[in-house]
Each structure stands twice: as structure tokens, then as C-alpha cells.
Amino acid sequence: MSQSNVDLLKAFSQALNDHDIDKVMSMMTDDCVFHAIAGPDLMGKTFTGQDEVRQALEGAWKNAPDAQWVDGEHYAVEDHGFSETTYKGTTTDGARSEARMIDAFTFRDGKIAVKNAFRKNRPAIS
């Protein structure tokens, strides 16, 4: 297991929970890629580069201002890793989500090059 990449995933997860976009983006490569949980393509919706990924993550936080990824377990082997978490969030229209998920990561030069998100398709909870 690559402890430095596990530490990176822990710090990345904390920055996501803090909604600290500058810190999140500082841990990603300039040409980073984010594959969102949903979208029209095989990989969901893909965002490429610092500007697109920043806008996508900020948009997710605006849509669910209380979004959190909790109970994290983080693993890394060489240039790949994953974080298993529970996503919790309430959208601005009041729909509450809580579902287990995994983010698969590719690392390059001590940063995250690819974040590929997968989440259980669970109906809104009351």
C-alpha cells in the first residue's frame, strides 16, 4: 500500500467535506479529470482540467450545500487508489440522499489525475 497516496486521499476527503475548493484543486493535476456519478456518457459526465473540475465540484456543493462524505476508508497501490465513503446531502429542493459510494483515483506526480465517482442509486430518503 502506498501510504503517501492514502494520506493524500484522506486530505482530499477532508477538503471535500470542508468545501475548500482551493485545497481540493491543489491536490489535483493541471490536466485532472473528474467522471461524475451521472451523465449521458459511458463514464457519466466528464470534466477535464482545473477550471471544469472546479466548476463541477462547486456546482455539486451549491446543489447540496450540506454535502459530506463520511465513514471514509482509503486505499492506494502504486498509482491507483480508492475511497469508500457514505455520501450524505440535501439538495436545494429538499431531497435528502444517503448512499454508499466509491471514488476510484489515478495518481501522478503526487497528485490526483483522475477521480471517477460511483454511488449507489438509492431513492431520496425522508
CORTATA-V151822 format. One record per residue. PSI is psi as a letter, one per 30 degrees, with the letter a starting at -180 (* if undefined). Layout:
{{PSI} {PSI}}
//
This chain:
{{k} {j} {e} {e} {e} {e} {e} {e} {e} {e} {e} {e} {e} {e} {e} {e} {e} {f} {h} {i} {e} {e} {e} {e} {f} {f} {g} {k} {l} {e} {g} {l} {k} {j} {j} {l} {f} {l} {l} {f} {l} {e} {g} {b} {k} {k} {k} {k} {l} {e} {e} {e} {e} {e} {e} {e} {e} {e} {e} {e} {e} {e} {e} {i} {f} {g} {k} {k} {j} {l} {h} {k} {k} {k} {k} {k} {j} {c} {g} {l} {l} {l} {k} {k} {l} {j} {k} {k} {l} {k} {l} {f} {g} {g} {k} {k} {k} {j} {k} {k} {l} {k} {k} {k} {k} {k} {k} {k} {h} {g} {l} {k} {e} {k} {j} {j} {k} {k} {k} {k} {i} {k} {l} {k} {l} {*}}
//
